[in-house]
Amino acid sequence: QAEQLREMGRRERLLRADIQRAGQQLESFKIQVMQVCSPTAAGSTGKSITEQQVIEKVRQISDENQQSCKREKCLQEELSSRIKKEKEVSANIEVFKNSLQKLQ
């Protein structure tokens, strides 16, 4: 039984080390995400970043991206409309030119 207890203790130490390593990896990942999302917010390396901060920043970026896509779509529609009007004006100018030439 003493051997079993030593083995269980060894396994527990390994598990604790794994948990600690996983925690460090998570914190490192959060810092990396925040540095990409907001370099100034993650400037202090000693400061712990919460999952909620990361989630909020990613959500904010996602919202900004959606707004940018909507704005881009509106601009594309506006551009298409202006191009169409420009073609109509060009066609009208051609008709007008032809009419002037016929009058002369």
C-alpha positions as a Markdown table, in Angstrom:
| # | Residue | x | y | z |
|---|---|---|---|---|
| 1 | Gln | 0.0 | 0.0 | 0.0 |
| 2 | Ala | 2.9 | 2.3 | 0.7 |
| 3 | Glu | 3.9 | 1.9 | -3.0 |
| 4 | Gln | 0.4 | 2.7 | -4.1 |
| 5 | Leu | 0.4 | 5.9 | -2.0 |
| 6 | Arg | 3.8 | 7.0 | -3.5 |
| 7 | Glu | 2.5 | 6.3 | -7.0 |
| 8 | Met | -0.7 | 8.3 | -6.3 |
| 9 | Gly | 1.4 | 11.2 | -4.9 |
| 10 | Arg | 3.6 | 11.1 | -8.0 |
| 11 | Arg | 0.5 | 11.2 | -10.3 |
| 12 | Glu | -1.0 | 14.0 | -8.3 |
| 13 | Arg | 2.2 | 16.0 | -8.6 |
| 14 | Leu | 2.2 | 15.4 | -12.4 |
| 15 | Leu | -1.4 | 16.4 | -12.6 |
| 16 | Arg | -0.8 | 19.6 | -10.6 |
| 17 | Ala | 2.2 | 20.4 | -12.9 |
| 18 | Asp | 0.0 | 19.8 | -16.0 |
| 19 | Ile | -2.8 | 22.1 | -14.6 |
| 20 | Gln | -0.3 | 24.8 | -13.8 |
| 21 | Arg | 1.2 | 24.5 | -17.3 |
| 22 | Ala | -2.3 | 24.7 | -18.8 |
| 23 | Gly | -3.1 | 27.8 | -16.8 |
| 24 | Gln | 0.1 | 29.5 | -17.9 |
| 25 | Gln | -0.7 | 28.6 | -21.6 |
| 26 | Leu | -4.2 | 30.0 | -21.2 |
| 27 | Glu | -2.8 | 33.2 | -19.7 |
| 28 | Ser | -0.3 | 33.5 | -22.5 |
| 29 | Phe | -3.0 | 32.9 | -25.1 |
| 30 | Lys | -5.2 | 35.6 | -23.5 |
| 31 | Ile | -2.3 | 38.0 | -23.6 |
| 32 | Gln | -1.5 | 37.2 | -27.2 |
| 33 | Val | -5.2 | 37.7 | -28.2 |
| 34 | Met | -5.4 | 41.0 | -26.4 |
| 35 | Gln | -2.1 | 42.1 | -28.0 |
| 36 | Val | -3.5 | 41.4 | -31.4 |
| 37 | Cys | -6.9 | 42.9 | -30.7 |
| 38 | Ser | -5.7 | 45.9 | -28.7 |
| 39 | Pro | -1.9 | 46.4 | -28.3 |
| 40 | Thr | -2.3 | 49.3 | -25.9 |
| 41 | Ala | -4.7 | 47.4 | -23.6 |
| 42 | Ala | -2.2 | 44.5 | -23.2 |
| 43 | Gly | 0.8 | 46.7 | -22.8 |
| 44 | Ser | 1.3 | 45.8 | -19.1 |
| 45 | Thr | 2.7 | 42.2 | -19.0 |
| 46 | Gly | 2.2 | 41.9 | -15.3 |
| 47 | Lys | -1.5 | 42.5 | -15.5 |
| 48 | Ser | -3.7 | 39.5 | -15.6 |
| 49 | Ile | -6.3 | 39.5 | -18.4 |
| 50 | Thr | -9.7 | 38.0 | -17.8 |
| 51 | Glu | -11.5 | 35.7 | -20.2 |
| 52 | Gln | -14.3 | 38.3 | -20.1 |
| 53 | Gln | -12.0 | 41.1 | -21.3 |
| 54 | Val | -10.9 | 38.8 | -24.2 |
| 55 | Ile | -14.5 | 37.9 | -25.1 |
| 56 | Glu | -15.6 | 41.6 | -25.0 |
| 57 | Lys | -12.7 | 42.7 | -27.2 |
| 58 | Val | -13.3 | 39.9 | -29.7 |
| 59 | Arg | -17.1 | 40.7 | -29.7 |
| 60 | Gln | -16.2 | 44.4 | -30.2 |
| 61 | Ile | -14.0 | 43.6 | -33.2 |
| 62 | Ser | -16.7 | 41.3 | -34.6 |
| 63 | Asp | -19.3 | 44.1 | -34.3 |
| 64 | Glu | -16.9 | 46.6 | -36.0 |
| 65 | Asn | -16.3 | 44.1 | -38.8 |
| 66 | Gln | -20.0 | 43.6 | -39.3 |
| 67 | Gln | -20.5 | 47.4 | -39.4 |
| 68 | Ser | -17.6 | 47.7 | -41.9 |
| 69 | Cys | -19.2 | 45.1 | -44.1 |
| 70 | Lys | -22.6 | 46.9 | -44.1 |
| 71 | Arg | -20.8 | 50.2 | -44.8 |
| 72 | Glu | -18.9 | 48.6 | -47.7 |
| 73 | Lys | -22.1 | 47.1 | -49.1 |
| 74 | Cys | -23.8 | 50.5 | -49.0 |
| 75 | Leu | -20.8 | 52.2 | -50.7 |
| 76 | Gln | -20.8 | 49.5 | -53.4 |
| 77 | Glu | -24.5 | 50.1 | -54.0 |
| 78 | Glu | -23.9 | 53.9 | -54.1 |
| 79 | Leu | -21.0 | 53.4 | -56.5 |
| 80 | Ser | -23.1 | 51.2 | -58.7 |
| 81 | Ser | -25.9 | 53.8 | -58.7 |
| 82 | Arg | -23.5 | 56.6 | -59.6 |
| 83 | Ile | -21.9 | 54.5 | -62.4 |
| 84 | Lys | -25.4 | 53.8 | -63.8 |
| 85 | Lys | -26.3 | 57.5 | -63.7 |
| 86 | Glu | -23.0 | 58.4 | -65.3 |
| 87 | Lys | -23.7 | 56.0 | -68.2 |
| 88 | Glu | -27.2 | 57.5 | -68.6 |
| 89 | Val | -25.7 | 61.0 | -68.7 |
| 90 | Ser | -23.1 | 59.9 | -71.2 |
| 91 | Ala | -25.8 | 58.3 | -73.4 |
| 92 | Asn | -27.9 | 61.5 | -73.2 |
| 93 | Ile | -24.9 | 63.5 | -74.2 |
| 94 | Glu | -24.3 | 61.3 | -77.2 |
| 95 | Val | -28.0 | 61.7 | -78.2 |
| 96 | Phe | -27.6 | 65.4 | -77.8 |
| 97 | Lys | -24.4 | 65.5 | -79.9 |
| 98 | Asn | -26.0 | 63.5 | -82.6 |
| 99 | Ser | -29.0 | 65.8 | -82.6 |
| 100 | Leu | -26.8 | 68.9 | -82.8 |
| 101 | Gln | -24.9 | 67.4 | -85.8 |
| 102 | Lys | -28.1 | 66.7 | -87.6 |
| 103 | Leu | -29.2 | 70.3 | -87.1 |
| 104 | Gln | -26.0 | 71.6 | -88.6 |
